[in-house]
Amino acid sequence: MRFRYFAYGSNMWTPRMQGRCPSARAIDTALLHGWRAVYDKPSVDGSAKLNIRPDAERSVAGVVYEIDLGERDLLDRAEPRYRPITTPVGLTYAYEGEATPEPPFGWYVDLVEAGARAHGLEPPVAPARVR
């Protein structure tokens, strides 16, 4: 049995996603309506990671993967502090806590952008500053 996962951050980069969940296969791209992407989730490394926040006027582009259900715990562990949510385009993760003022690392932004471009998507708006 498999489930669908909507990746909007660094997991859009397929090699990263398959390093976390080896069975992951990109099957489509999609827009998640009613959300906006923002680099505001506090990470365990002290930087910001990409997050989604509700916003009726916006949409977030991402990659839809199919993953073996037995690897769901691997994905959950790879996404600390995020809450899994079910959306029309698949399971995804959102952080609902207080935003961090810290910027993301440049390598992380580059990874997000490379993943988006690899799937023909427009990358999320880059943050004003990086570390």
CORWORA-V290651 format. One line per field, one symbol per residue. burial: I if it has 24 or more other ideal C-beta (glycine too) atoms within 12 Angstrom, else O. A space follows every 50 residues. Layout:
burial=???
//
This chain:
burial=OOIIIIIIIIIIIIOIIIOIIOOIOIOOIIIIOOIIIIIIIIIOOOIIII IIIOOOOOIIIIIIIIIOOOIIOOIOOIIOIIOIIOIOIIIIIIIOOOOI OOIIOOOIIOIIIOIIOOIOIOIIOOIOOOO
//
